[in-house]
């Protein structure tokens, strides 16, 4: 299951050495609902290798503002606390898996 990331736990999750994949989403976003099952599958498949999380931008606007998220879904990829990749818009599972494998 994807980890819920909030303004309060952001630093502790992103700061580690593991790859962190974060899905910025909102309840009202159709494409976000479309990729949600993919994000959940990837979270389970990579639970030992990466942290896959979700940030609800309506509940945690500070994070979205800090990273200039203007369109959702947006996926941000962090390694060692640094932003290393970004994907804006819906994504198919093979594309997401390829991005993760490249960054591991």
C-alpha positions as CSV (number, residue, x, y, z in Angstrom):
1,X,0.0,0.0,0.0
2,X,1.3,3.5,-0.8
3,X,2.4,5.6,2.1
4,X,0.3,8.6,2.9
5,X,2.7,11.6,2.8
6,X,1.7,14.8,4.6
7,X,3.3,18.1,5.5
8,X,4.2,16.6,8.9
9,X,6.0,13.4,7.7
10,X,7.5,14.7,4.4
11,X,11.0,15.3,5.7
12,X,11.4,11.9,7.4
13,X,10.2,10.0,4.4
14,X,12.1,11.8,1.6
15,X,15.4,12.3,3.5
16,X,16.3,8.6,3.6
17,X,18.6,6.7,1.2
18,X,15.8,4.7,-0.5
19,X,14.3,5.8,-3.8
20,X,11.0,7.6,-3.0
21,X,8.3,7.9,-5.6
22,X,5.5,10.4,-4.8
23,X,2.2,10.7,-6.5
24,X,0.6,14.1,-6.2
25,X,-3.2,13.7,-6.5
26,X,-6.6,14.9,-5.5
27,X,-10.0,13.3,-5.1
28,X,-11.6,15.3,-7.9
29,X,-8.9,14.4,-10.5
30,X,-10.0,11.9,-13.1
31,X,-6.5,10.9,-14.3
32,X,-5.4,10.6,-10.7
33,X,-8.1,8.0,-10.1
34,X,-7.0,6.3,-13.3
35,X,-3.4,5.8,-12.1
36,X,-4.2,5.1,-8.5
37,X,-4.3,1.3,-8.9
38,X,-1.0,1.4,-10.8
39,X,0.6,3.3,-7.9
40,X,-0.8,0.8,-5.4
41,X,0.5,-2.2,-7.4
42,X,4.0,-0.6,-7.7
43,X,4.0,0.2,-4.0
44,X,3.5,-3.5,-3.2
45,X,5.9,-4.8,-5.8
46,X,8.7,-2.5,-4.7
47,X,8.1,-2.3,-1.0
48,X,11.5,-3.6,-0.1
49,X,13.4,-1.5,-2.7
50,X,11.6,1.9,-2.7
51,X,9.0,4.0,-0.9
52,X,5.9,4.8,-2.9
53,X,3.8,7.5,-1.4
54,X,0.8,9.7,-2.2
55,X,0.3,13.4,-1.4
56,X,-3.2,14.7,-1.5
57,X,-2.7,18.3,-2.7
58,X,-5.9,19.5,-1.2
59,X,-4.9,18.3,2.3
60,X,-1.2,19.2,2.0
61,X,-0.9,22.3,-0.3
62,X,2.5,23.3,1.2
63,X,4.3,20.4,-0.4
64,X,2.7,21.0,-3.8
65,X,3.5,24.7,-3.6
66,X,7.1,24.0,-2.7
67,X,7.6,21.9,-5.7
68,X,5.6,24.0,-8.1
69,X,3.0,21.3,-8.8
70,X,0.5,22.9,-11.2
71,X,-0.9,19.9,-12.9
72,X,-1.9,16.5,-11.4
73,X,-1.2,13.7,-11.4
74,X,2.5,14.5,-11.0
75,X,5.1,11.9,-9.9
76,X,8.3,13.1,-8.3
77,X,11.2,10.8,-7.7
78,X,13.7,11.4,-4.9
79,X,16.9,9.7,-4.0
80,X,19.0,10.7,-1.0
81,X,16.6,13.5,-0.4
82,X,17.2,15.0,-3.8
83,X,14.7,15.3,-6.7
84,X,16.1,13.1,-9.5
85,X,13.1,12.8,-11.9
86,X,9.6,14.1,-12.6
87,X,6.6,12.9,-14.6
88,X,3.5,15.0,-15.2
89,X,0.3,13.4,-16.3
90,X,-1.0,9.8,-16.3
91,X,1.5,7.0,-16.8
92,X,1.2,3.4,-17.7
93,X,2.6,0.8,-15.4
94,X,5.4,-0.4,-17.8
95,X,6.7,3.2,-18.1
96,X,6.5,3.8,-14.3
97,X,8.4,0.5,-13.6
98,X,11.0,1.4,-16.2
99,X,11.6,4.8,-14.5
100,X,11.9,3.2,-11.1
101,X,14.3,0.4,-12.2
102,X,16.5,3.0,-13.9
103,X,16.7,5.0,-10.6
104,X,17.3,2.1,-8.3
